[in-house]
Every structure is written in structure tokens, then in C-alpha cells.
Amino acid sequence: MRVSIDKLTGKMIESQSGGETHSDPKIDDKVYAKSNLETLRQNAINAGHLEKNIEVKFATSEEYEALLEASKPVPTYSDLRKIAYGSINNQLDMQYWDLANGTTVWKDMIAQIKKDIPKE
């Protein structure tokens, strides 16, 4: 796996499979591999990354998995709250049953979510 990495963040810019060797005996594998890495470098530059901040290399499957994990976006408090709140339909159902039963399940749930996942 070929990868380009932003040196400043450690996050993967792009990945491409293969490109380390070639089946044609007339083509030097080292030249072929370097050419494929340069394609990744040029793609990163074209995407707006500074050349001095770009690293291109062949990555092992373990390195690639680590890069994928490091490149995942960090969820915001808003993302986390949306997941915790659940659907509007479920919230409306909770509110109905709270009114019908004289309970505060929905209100308590919302208060706990706001406490557990505060605004940034």
C-alpha cells in the first residue's frame, strides 16, 4: 500500500494499492516504485498540501490501519449529542408517556445527556 501523509498532523492524505513491483522485466522495480510514490506526492501538492509537509512511502498493513485510525475525524459535542438523543420519534413517544404517566423520563434523559456531553 502506498500512502501520502501530512507530516504536521500525521494524518493520511491519500492511499493507493500496489505499485511496488512490476511484472515487466524491462522495467526496474526501484524506478517504478519511486515513480508511483511521486504520483502520490504530486496528488497531495495538487490538493493544496505544501511539499515540505508531505511524506510518501510504502506502508505495511499495520501502518496503514494505524493511519486510517489516526485520520478519523474527532466527533464534536453536537455529533455525540445527536447520537445520544436518539430519534425525534422516540423522544416524542417518551414525552407522550411522561405526560400520560406523570413521569419525567424524557426530561431526565435530556438533562443527563447535557451533563455528560457539555457544549465545547
Secondary structure, 3 states (H helix, E strand, C coil): CEEEEECCCCCEEEEECCCCCCCCCCCCHHHHHHHHHHHHHHHHHHCCCCHHHEEEEECCHHHHHHHHHHCCCCCCHHHHHHHHHCCHHHHHHHHHHHHHHCCCHHHHHHHHHHHHCCCC
